[in-house]
Amino acid sequence: QVQLVESGGGLVQPGGSLRLSCAASGSITLYALGWYRQAPGKQREWVASITSGSKITYADSEQGRFTISRDNGKNTMYLQMNSLKPDDTAVYYCNARRGVLTYWGQGTQVTVSS
């Protein structure tokens, strides 16, 4: 079993930046990883993914602003968020998958407001 803990969320002004971290309790080397977010009154949506082979994909709205990365030695995944907009406000969740196994973190709040 893998436990995931997100951190790095907070309040930031429009145009600002945040770096989210997702720390795993064990090795993430063989897992595909991803970030999701859920805004108030909305369903959870996919933001970005990085496979065990480091193939990266982004949602269209995040392309050019967000960067997903992983450090297998630290068992940690990151999401660098730049040029943040109020519409980015949400609880951000990390996800790890391998075969039929799926794990979720508890989320970290990101609020973009002046």
JODA-V748272 format. One record per pair of residues at least 4 apart in sequence whose ideal C-beta (glycine too) atoms are under 7 Angstrom apart, sorted by the first residue. I is the first residue (numbers start at 0). J is the second residue. D is the distance in Angstrom with one decimal. If there is no record, write none. Layout:
<<I:J:D> <I:J:D>>
This chain:
<<1:23:5.5> <1:24:5.9> <1:25:5.3> <1:95:5.7> <1:102:4.8> <2:24:4.1> <3:21:5.6> <3:23:5.6> <3:93:5.2> <3:95:6.1> <3:102:5.6> <3:103:6.7> <3:104:3.7> <4:22:5.1> <4:104:5.9> <5:19:6.3> <5:20:7.0> <5:21:5.3> <5:91:6.4> <5:92:6.8> <5:93:5.4> <5:104:4.6> <5:105:6.9> <5:106:5.9> <5:107:4.0> <6:20:5.0> <6:107:6.0> <7:17:6.0> <7:18:5.4> <7:19:4.3> <7:20:5.1> <7:107:6.3> <8:17:6.9> <8:19:6.4> <8:91:6.4> <8:107:3.4> <8:108:4.8> <8:109:4.7> <9:17:6.7> <10:110:4.8> <10:112:6.7> <11:15:4.0> <11:17:5.5> <11:83:5.7> <11:111:5.7> <12:113:5.6> <13:83:6.4> <13:84:6.1> <13:85:6.1> <13:111:5.8> <13:113:6.0> <14:82:6.0> <14:83:6.7> <15:83:5.4> <16:80:6.2> <16:81:4.7> <16:83:6.7> <17:80:5.0> <17:83:6.8> <17:109:6.3> <18:77:6.1> <18:79:5.1> <19:77:6.6> <19:78:4.3> <19:80:7.0> <19:91:5.8> <19:107:6.3> <20:75:5.8> <20:77:5.6> <21:75:6.5> <21:76:4.4> <21:93:3.4> <21:104:6.0> <22:74:6.5> <22:75:5.1> <23:27:4.9> <23:74:4.4> <23:75:7.0> <23:95:6.6> <25:74:6.6> <26:74:6.2> <27:32:6.5> <27:69:6.8> <27:71:6.0> <27:74:5.2> <27:76:7.0> <27:95:6.2> <28:51:6.8> <28:71:4.8> <29:51:5.6> <29:97:5.5> <30:51:6.2> <30:95:4.4> <30:96:6.2> <30:97:4.8> <31:48:6.6> <31:50:4.8> <31:51:5.8> <31:96:4.9> <32:48:6.9> <32:49:5.3> <32:69:5.9> <32:76:4.7> <32:93:6.9> <32:94:6.8> <32:95:5.5> <33:45:6.6> <33:47:6.5> <33:48:4.0> <33:94:4.6> <34:46:4.3> <34:47:5.0> <34:67:6.4> <34:78:4.9> <34:91:6.1> <34:93:5.9> <35:43:5.2> <35:44:6.4> <35:45:5.5> <35:46:5.9> <35:92:4.8> <35:94:6.1> <36:44:6.1> <36:46:5.5> <36:89:3.8> <36:90:6.6> <36:91:4.8> <36:92:7.0> <37:41:6.3> <37:42:7.0> <37:43:4.2> <37:89:5.6> <37:90:5.2> <38:88:6.2> <38:89:4.2> <45:58:6.0> <46:58:5.6> <46:61:5.8> <46:65:6.8> <47:56:6.8> <47:57:4.8> <47:58:6.8> <47:61:6.2> <47:65:5.9> <47:67:4.2> <47:78:6.6> <48:56:5.1> <49:53:6.0> <49:55:5.0> <49:67:5.0> <49:69:5.5> <50:54:4.4> <55:67:5.8> <57:61:4.8> <57:62:4.8> <57:65:6.3> <61:65:4.2> <64:80:6.8> <64:81:5.4> <64:82:4.9> <65:78:6.1> <65:79:6.7> <65:80:5.3> <66:79:4.3> <67:78:5.5> <68:77:4.9> <69:76:4.8> <70:75:5.1> <76:93:6.0> <80:87:6.9> <83:87:5.0> <83:111:4.6> <84:111:6.1> <85:111:5.0> <85:112:6.3> <87:109:6.4> <87:111:5.1> <88:109:6.3> <88:110:5.2> <88:111:5.0> <89:109:6.1> <90:106:4.2> <90:107:6.9> <90:108:5.5> <91:106:6.3> <91:107:5.5> <91:109:5.5> <92:103:5.8> <92:104:5.6> <92:106:4.7> <93:104:4.6> <94:101:6.9> <94:102:6.9> <94:103:5.7> <95:102:4.7> <96:100:6.7> <96:101:5.1>>
